[in-house]
């Protein structure tokens, strides 16, 4: 069957099998930030945006994306660039496998709650699994970003915080 969608800002058409999962469709279209983890909608590794809302692509048939706008981390580099270095600075990017899911859900969080509390951050990211960290690094990184962003909105006193590392997910990331 044929589907049409906007993928990371680009209109695409493709013929697919009716039982193809969205995660497989996206990886076939070189969206390698979308990871296969649990395949039971429990880990958050496969998070993408469908019409600006986070969905778990391992539990969505690709045909359900027909006519919709799909965004992966490859299509959200500018939005992610602001805070991902802060997460890396906290050592929360150890093996990096879970990072795309955390980043996608952090983007969703900051869109919905621009200045979240630590409890709101924890609650929003509860569906993301990481086997390397205790999740506090991600929380500290997001908090550091929010603090730096808040400082940046005040007159510059020369003490603004910038991340030490920068991070970008590219087509080679598998």
N, C-alpha and C positions, 0 to 999 in steps of 0.2 A: 504494500500500500504506500501511497505517496503522502509525505507530510511536508509542510512549509512552516518555517519559524524564523525568528530573528535570533541569531546566536552571537552574543557579544557585539551587537550592533550591526551585524551583517545578515541580510536575508539569505536563507538557504532552502533548497528543496532536496529531498532525498527519498528514495524508495527503501522501505524497511519491512522487516517481518513484523507481523502484528504483535508478537510476544517479546519484541526487543525492549530491554530496559533503557531508560534515559541515560543511565551511567555508561552503558555500552555505546550508545549513539554518540555521546559527548566525547568519549575517548577515541572512537573512530574518527571524530572530527578534530583530533589533536588537542583536546582540552585535557591535558595530563594533570592539572591540579586536582581534578575530580578523582578521588581515590576509592578503591574497593577495599572495604574493611570487613565488617561483620556480615553484610548482606541481609541483615535483619532489622534495619532502621534503628540501631542502638548506638552507633559510634560517632556519627556526625562527619565522617571523612568524605562523604559523597555530597555534602551540602552545596546546592546551587540556588540561584534565585530564579523563580518563575514569576514573571510579572511583578518583580521587586519583592517577592515574599520567599523566605527560605523554604526549600523542600529537600527531601532526601532522595537523590536521584536513583538509589538502588531499589526504591519501592514505588517508582513511577514508571509506567509504560511510556516509551518514547512517543507513541501515538497521542498521549495526553498532552504533549507539548505542542501539538499541531496548532498553529495560529497564535502561539504565545511568544513572549520575549523571554529568552533564557540568557542568564549571565553566569559565567564562571569566574574564577579568580583571574583568569587571563584577561577578561574584559573589565576588571575592576582595579587594575594596577594603580591608577592615580589615587583612588579612594583609599586603598590599602596602604599606600606608601607613607601616609601620615603617621601610622601607629605601629607598623610591623617591626620597625627597627627597635622600638621600645620593648617589644616582646623578646626580641633576640638579645637585647642588652641584659635581660633578666635570666638568660640561660634557658628560656622556655622553648627553645627551638632545637633541642638536643638532636634527635635523629631527623626531625623535620617532617616526618610522614603525616602527622596530624595537623600540621600548621594550616594547610588550606581550609580545612573545616573550621578551625578556630577563627581564622581570619574572616571567612564568610559570615559566621555567626556574630563576630564582633562588629562587622559592618552593619548587619541587621540590627544589632543592639543599639549602636550609636545613631542609626537613623530613627529608631523608635524612641529611644531615651537618650538625648544628647549629653546629659550629665548624670549618668547612673551612679547609684551607691554601690558599695562593694557587694552587698547582698543581691542587688539587681544584676550585677555582672555575673556572680556565681549562679544565680537562677537561670539566666539566659544561656549560659554556656554549659549547663548541667548535662546536656545531651552529647557532649563531645568527650571522647575517650582519648587518653594519652597514657601510654605504658611507660614513658620515660620520666615524666615529671609528676610532681604532686599538685599541679594546677595553680600553685601559689605564684609561680613565675609568670604565668599568663595574666593572673590578676594584678600582680605588681607592674607588669609592663603596660597594661591598659590604664591602670591608675596613674603611672608616670606620664603616659601620653596625655591623659585628661588634665593632669596638673600643669604640664608644659603648655598645652593648648590654652588653659585658663591664664597662665602667665603671659602668653603671647598676646592675649587680648587686652592686657594692661600696658601702659607705657613702658617701653624697653628700658630696663635698668642695667642691661648688660649681663644678666644672670639667667637668660632663657635656656632651657634644657633642650638639647638635641640628642637623638639616639647616636650611639657610637657606631652602630652597624646599619647597613641598609640591606634590604632584601627584595628580591624580585623573583616571581615565579615565571619561568620561561617555557618555551616549547620543549626544551630538553629535559625538564623535570619529570621524571617518571617515578 
